[in-house]
Amino acid sequence: MIPWLADDSLDFPPLELALDEPNGLLAAGGDLSRERLFKAYRKGIFPWYNPGEPILWWSPDPRCVIWPEDLYLSRSLRKRLRKQDYTVTFDQAFHRVISACASPRPKQDGTWISNDIFCAYLDLHHQGHAHSVEVWIDDELVGGLYGLAIGRVFFGESMFSRQRDCSKIAFAWLARQLQYWEYELIDCQVYNDHLASLGASEVPRQYFAELLDEFTVQPLVHDWAFDLTREAFNGARDE
């Protein structure tokens, strides 16, 4: 049995009590208040559950991460980035990005991004904590991602692509910009081939929690909603 979170407390169980199967399931219940979400992310915990289910809280071991400076650009992705038939923006269409991420994927019947999740992260965006990256071609939104920034860590939540490689374009621009802003880490939660192709690796959960203790308390001040220029991303030319 996993613990049920009390409504009047923001405390989570110790990470070592998370289940091995399913990997990382730690607790259930509680709410998606800003205070609880911030405490969860700082500890390496995130919500993930299907609509209609109780809120489930996870901290998998190992944890999938990307160090911004370790972004890997394959030859084909570098070629795609050099094509420059697209525009990238930050925080210009958060509502549309999370809506696109919530849309069912091919061969999937539904989405884990419920209305409660949608509203919670939209509130975090309005408060300046959740951010989006958008990829446009001919004024059409064709790819993007969103996540949460705390200190020097960006916690990625979801990405989407309506044309080939557009989610990778969004991630590449994000990683380069985070490196410029001196972010230390991108949390990718769970390893998959898509993330591996961009340079993701796995670290033990305890080490990840130690990194969060150090990096999430280091404040950064910068403007997410700015005009990106081609000079802001030069990885396609340098590698």
Steps between C-alpha positions, in 0.01 A plus 500: 500500500618853425434791739202730449599867529317707759314804371635717782866408450750550219729225625598209274632159603877444472605419144642162601146382576400526132400170345730302272197388297355714362831680510489810716138506619526682833163632617143585403254776579557860595446774246677691223541825690796716410656442842474121479631486144801714588584286801458183293726611216770623735507150650503321164131406503243565226128425444395256230161332483212434265184713501253369754773346718630637831811716464804272494847627593817348354876502549652232272843349549711556297408850380540618141685832463684708243783734592448801267861495385465131404224559245566266208414606147500223244615576146140497377383733778787743436398503135138565599600784732709661226204500264351791695153474351353531849469752784549423868338698783486466877186561708297635208235226486508299824127428488526363146810294579350323800178449302701334222687285752164394645364389163493120453803362317483250214391156626400652837141533620549778751743725685639526852476881488163539670314826543639523856857462372429750223368762742776445759783554253323787329484667842872433547561661161300808594715524815819487292610147596386277212628569151454390142708477185320534166609407148319671212503445126307753291328627818376147581589346836671174405686397814590594853538405862425630847639459849579664832806708590622502861837649579752361250291196406244466221249220559371387162139382493388423145576573136320461168581504131271544200784488249817294496762598762309805626501387864876441467542850359314640802714300742826593329421872523391459862818317600727756333313791658505336844873450464538871416294586810725271709241236587657186639253226415195398295278238663347263244338268759499164316749376239388430144664473159384848393677662796802273463546628145543850647761399757292387798654277763386342826615578853409334832199654673696589813764684296224683311344609831840629616536701178157654557593596856791696357363643175135588573599750768729695267290790368514617139354818354438512125220567255337197338276700266768653282569507129730213406750565227700263285808607693347362820533148360825413332528131585403396148805680367746418775470122512 
